[in-house]
C-alpha cells in the first residue's frame, strides 16, 4: 500500500475536485451530477495535457513527412543494413525529427491516467471510503460493475467504445500501411504491428470489468482523443506524408 501512497493522495485531491464540480452541477443535473462531474473533470484533464498531445502529433507529422525519403534510403541501401541505419539517423538529425518523436509526450500522460484510474476504480483512498462511487447515474451506482445492474446503460457505453475502437483500429491500419518498415526490422515486427491494431478493442474488454465511473471516464477520454485527432487533422497529415505540414495547421498556433 505504501507504493500507492502518492497515487492515492493525488486521486484524493482529484476526488475533491470532482465532488466540487458535482456540487455546482447538482441544481441542474440532479442525481446525475457526479456522473456529469466525472465527464467534465476528464475533459478538463485532457485539456490540461493537450500540449503533450500536440507535441506527440507534431513528432508524428515530422516523421511521416520523411517517409518518401526513408523509402529511398531503404531502396538504396537494401543490401547494407548498417549503412541504412546510419543514413536514417543522419536524416532524422538533419530534419529535427525522431522515430520516437511521439512516444515521450505519450509517456508523460501516463501519471494523469493512472491517478484517474485509481480514483474511479478504488473503493478506498488513503484509508477513507471513496464516496464518489456511491453516487448514481440513471439509477446505477457509479461503483457498480456490469453484472451488478444497469445492464442497458453498460451496453450503450460499451457500444460507443466499440465504435471508437473500430475507428482507432482502422486509422492505425492506414497509418501502418503508409509507414515504411526497415528491411532489417526484427523478425515478427509485422505480426506485432498487426496485433497492435486490435489493442483499441482492449479498452472495450477492460470497460466490461471496471465500475461504471471508470467506464464513463474511458468513453469520455476515448471520444476526446478521436475528436482531437480529427480537429487537428493528425491522421490526414500522417496518411499524406508527402505534404509538409503548414505552420497554420500546427496545433497550438494561430
C-alpha positions, 0 to 999 in steps of 0.5 A: 500500500505504501507504493500507492501512497502518492497515487492515492493522495493525488486521486484524493485531491482529484476526488475533491475536485470532482465532488466540487464540480458535482456540487455546482452541477447538482441544481441542474443535473440532479442525481446525475451530477457526479456522473456529469462531474466525472465527464467534465473533470476528464475533459478538463484533464485532457485539456490540461495535457493537450500540449503533450498531445500536440507535441506527440502529433507534431513528432508524428507529422515530422516523421511521416513527412520523411517517409518518401525519403526513408523509402529511398534510403531503404531502396538504396541501401537494401543490401547494407543494413548498417549503412541504412541505419546510419543514413536514417539517423543522419536524416532524422538529425538533419530534419529535427525529427525522431522515430520516437518523436511521439512516444515521450509526450505519450509517456508523460500522460501516463501519471494523469491516467493512472491517478484517474484510474485509481480514483474511479476504480478504488473503493478506498483512498488513503484509508477513507471510503471513496464516496464518489462511487456511491453516487448514481447515474440513471439509477446505477451506482457509479461503483457498480460493475456490469453484472451488478445492474444497469445492464442497458446503460453498460451496453450503450457505453460499451457500444460507443467504445466499440465504435471508437475502437473500430475507428482507432483500429482502422486509422492505425491500419492506414497509418501502418500501411503508409509507414515504411518498415526497415528491411532489417526490422526484427523478425515478427515486427509485422505480426506485432504491428498487426496485433497492435491494431486490435489493442483499441478493442482492449479498452472495450474488454477492460470497460466490461470489468471496471465500475461504471465511473471508470467506464464513463471516464474511458468513453469520455477520454476515448471520444476526446482523443478521436475528436482531437485527432480529427480537429487537428487533422493528425491522421490526414497529415500522417496518411499524406506524408508527402505534404509538409505540414503548414505552420497554420495547421500546427496545433497550438498556433494561430 
